[in-house]
């Protein structure tokens, strides 16, 4: 095995050497491709194929990467890949000239070329370009992998996404779809009267979520700052300022582990709407998910992991207490206090920490026994106040709050509140979070005095929501892992 590997490495090194020698020869002959600054592209591959009846016999210019090449004496075929796909070109010595044809025969798979010629159809019926001119625009000094799908080590696909995009058309399609999803969301919200805004990424107090922040030092002010973990507290300040409907789509940073659903930097969208509550956020979410699915996927029925997901029917709505009762038989409404909750947790084998209260244990039961069943769209509502420091209490049940999370394919897709706008209650919640931090909860919020000041100025009743954009893209592109929908996912350094 070792000898075979050494032989392969020697062969590859020889091929790489030949490519550099070809470049050196081109440069010596005044044909350095890296001196070319532009090429006028008139058409792309799919555009030509879709409009063949109008373009037959017309002269077009395309540019892209040579993906295959077949030299047959005085005439050759090559396949060129651009943003839309692939198109064949027929390259004949008598059409482009003897010297250019001799140069063309030395081009390698991976080289980037411009081709100008007439659109025609071959005897086998393939739409092609009869080249009148072929121009080398960039020399590839590396060798493209032959069968990228066959790579056992997918690590290389994430590290070298540029190669992955070249070799796997479905990967490129995923990221084209991602862009369309985000554009579709913007169109929907803009039509609803929302304003897109931008808020700081470097903050002195990273609040608005239960997560550990990344920390850095700002030299100019000689201050330690953090990368934001959420968009919430600044967007709420804008609601205080009278901007009644705002949203932001941006990167947030959480100092946590990597898995199929988590990346330390990811795309979050948060929106806030004055004069509505979490019921209004449920309606908006349901309508927006349908709008995006229909616009991007062409249907409100999609398939994820072989399972059909129905986004067209009304989403199920259930309280966290009822959901836990449905799947465990335990009714937290009948549990009097934390001591009794811990006793039942012990009986059910649910691990908890000493600092956890009844509400925390309800949430642990939900995570342990319920989440895995929530395949179809389900709004889980009315969380315990202990895990919801920024949410308005339910007037008739003050130990619980007006909050929901949407679950699809057993994953949380978004998190929404009737926002807490009582500055006195908010100060008390921050104090409870500070106690939790002191007791060892590294993800607890810290008191934000300026935010409390904003609430004292006065915030109207408001509904707010945060969406994990990457998870929505995973759902609508049938992608199993978050790395599959991030162009450049976080990877451990090789050195």
Rosetta blueprint (number, residue, H / E / L):
1 X L
2 X H
3 X H
4 X H
5 X H
6 X H
7 X H
8 X H
9 X H
10 X H
11 X H
12 X H
13 X H
14 X H
15 X H
16 X H
17 X H
18 X H
19 X H
20 X H
21 X H
22 X H
23 X H
24 X H
25 X H
26 X H
27 X H
28 X H
29 X L
30 X L
31 X L
32 X L
33 X H
34 X H
35 X H
36 X L
37 X L
38 X L
39 X L
40 X L
41 X L
42 X L
43 X L
44 X L
45 X H
46 X H
47 X H
48 X H
49 X H
50 X H
51 X L
52 X H
53 X H
54 X H
55 X H
56 X E
57 X L
58 X L
59 X E
60 X E
61 X E
62 X E
63 X E
64 X E
65 X E
66 X E
67 X E
68 X E
69 X E
70 X E
71 X E
72 X E
73 X L
74 X L
75 X E
76 X E
77 X E
78 X E
79 X E
80 X E
81 X E
82 X E
83 X L
84 X L
85 X E
86 X E
87 X E
88 X E
89 X E
90 X E
91 X E
92 X E
93 X H
94 X H
95 X H
96 X H
97 X L
98 X H
99 X H
100 X H
101 X H
102 X H
103 X H
104 X H
105 X H
106 X L
107 X L
108 X L
109 X L
110 X L
111 X L
112 X E
113 X E
114 X E
115 X E
116 X E
117 X E
118 X E
119 X E
120 X E
121 X E
122 X L
123 X L
124 X L
125 X L
126 X L
127 X E
128 X E
129 X E
130 X E
131 X E
132 X E
133 X E
134 X E
135 X E
136 X E
137 X E
138 X E
139 X L
140 X L
141 X L
142 X L
143 X L
144 X L
145 X L
146 X L
147 X L
148 X H
149 X H
150 X H
151 X L
152 X L
153 X L
154 X L
155 X H
156 X H
157 X H
158 X H
159 X H
160 X L
161 X H
162 X H
163 X H
164 X H
165 X H
166 X H
167 X H
168 X L
169 X H
170 X H
171 X H
172 X H
173 X H
174 X H
175 X H
176 X H
177 X H
178 X H
179 X H
180 X H
181 X H
182 X H
183 X H
184 X H
185 X H
186 X H
187 X H
188 X H
189 X H
190 X H
191 X H
192 X L
193 X L
194 X L
195 X E
196 X E
197 X L
198 X L
199 X L
200 X L
201 X L
202 X E
203 X E
204 X L
205 X L
206 X L
207 X L
208 X L
209 X L
210 X L
211 X L
212 X L
213 X L
214 X L
215 X E
216 X E
217 X E
218 X E
219 X L
220 X L
221 X L
222 X L
223 X E
224 X E
225 X E
226 X E
227 X E
228 X L
229 X L
230 X L
231 X L
232 X H
233 X H
234 X H
235 X H
236 X H
237 X H
238 X H
239 X H
240 X H
241 X L
242 X L
243 X L
244 X L
245 X E
246 X E
247 X E
248 X E
249 X E
250 X E
251 X E
252 X E
253 X E
254 X L
255 X L
256 X L
257 X L
258 X L
259 X E
260 X L
261 X L
262 X E
263 X L
264 X L
265 X E
266 X E
267 X E
268 X E
269 X E
270 X E
271 X E
272 X E
273 X E
274 X E
275 X L
276 X L
277 X L
278 X H
279 X H
280 X H
281 X H
282 X H
283 X H
284 X H
285 X H
286 X H
287 X H
288 X H
289 X H
290 X H
291 X H
292 X H
293 X H
294 X H
295 X H
296 X H
297 X H
298 X L
299 X L
300 X L
301 X E
302 X E
303 X E
304 X E
305 X L
306 X L
307 X E
308 X E
309 X E
310 X E
311 X L
312 X L
313 X L
314 X L
315 X L
316 X E
317 X E
318 X E
319 X E
320 X H
321 X H
322 X H
323 X H
324 X H
325 X H
326 X H
327 X H
328 X H
329 X L
330 X L
331 X L
332 X H
333 X H
334 X H
335 X L
336 X L
337 X L
338 X H
339 X H
340 X H
341 X H
342 X H
343 X H
344 X H
345 X H
346 X H
347 X H
348 X H
349 X L
350 X L
351 X L
352 X L
353 X L
354 X L
355 X L
356 X L
357 X L
358 X H
359 X H
360 X H
361 X H
362 X H
363 X H
364 X H
365 X H
366 X H
367 X H
368 X H
369 X H
370 X L
371 X H
372 X H
373 X H
374 X L
375 X L
376 X L
377 X L
378 X E
379 X E
380 X E
381 X E
382 X L
383 X L
384 X E
385 X H
386 X H
387 X H
388 X L
389 X L
390 X L
391 X E
392 X L
393 X E
394 X E
395 X L
396 X L
397 X E
398 X E
399 X E
400 X E
401 X E
402 X L
403 X E
404 X E
405 X E
406 X E
407 X E
408 X E
409 X L
410 X L
411 X E
412 X E
413 X E
414 X E
415 X E
416 X E
417 X E
418 X E
419 X E
420 X L
421 X L
422 X L
423 X H
424 X H
425 X H
426 X H
427 X H
428 X H
429 X H
430 X H
431 X H
432 X H
433 X H
434 X H
435 X H
436 X H
437 X H
438 X H
439 X L
440 X L
441 X L
442 X L
443 X L
444 X L
445 X L
446 X L
447 X L
448 X L
449 X H
450 X H
451 X H
452 X H
453 X H
454 X H
455 X H
456 X H
457 X H
458 X L
459 X L
460 X L
461 X L
462 X E
463 X E
464 X E
465 X E
466 X E
467 X E
468 X E
469 X H
470 X H
471 X H
472 X H
473 X H
474 X H
475 X H
476 X H
477 X H
478 X L
479 X L
480 X L
481 X L
482 X H
483 X H
484 X H
485 X H
486 X L
487 X L
488 X L
489 X L
490 X L
491 X L
492 X L
493 X L
494 X L
495 X L
